[in-house]
């Protein structure tokens, strides 16, 4: 039997989970609290746009678009946010019937956008006014918490070195990543990592990183709410022109034409 750690929720706490706070806000909203604070409930932040630095009791995390932050109840934290750039966040407060079991902040990278739909739908339903509203909300909140817990368990259970590297790549797309750093994550030599990674994925680690960066860029461009230079920066390309060349090579169309054509 696997021993439970503080990297997942306590068993059974989802059954009577209640949504007590739900807001969707931007950099222009007046509800920002950038001072150190804490809540008596579990707080979930999903970054539809923008990013932040998260400062906890023992954590200091960089958050970007499509990232989810999970704050345990009664956990002191603060955020540093650049409000001169567009931010769009959905914040949920979840009251649980007992202790969550979490002892630290968690960041989950929603690369496949599985969680995004649930956050958007919970916010939409919370704004409605109909007879079965709270029954549906309770179901959506429990479903969301189960998905989050499943993602936490997947991260906790990563033992295979190549899986650790893949997770690290997907979680750090906006950062400068070197082969030496990836070899450190895997505890392999760079040459051995390159060979093992290619056996698993068919690509070298750097080519794999390039592929998932461009895939995320494609999804960001579909949203049509940020300029191409911003998209490039969010996925780790410092030079927008170089990003455009790489995107065109990958998809056979420039980023600007991709966006305007409505792909």
QUIWO-V190544 format. One record per helix or strand of 3 or more residues. SS is the DSSP state (2 for helix, 1 for strand). FROM is the first residue (numbers start at 1). TO is the last residue. If there is no record, write none. Layout:
ss->{SS:SS}
from->{FROM:FROM}
to->{TO:TO}
//
This chain:
ss->{1:1:1:1:1:1:1:1:2:2:2:2:2:2:2:2:2}
from->{18:42:52:60:67:77:88:106:114:133:161:179:190:205:228:240:255}
to->{26:49:55:63:71:80:95:109:126:156:171:186:201:223:234:251:260}
//
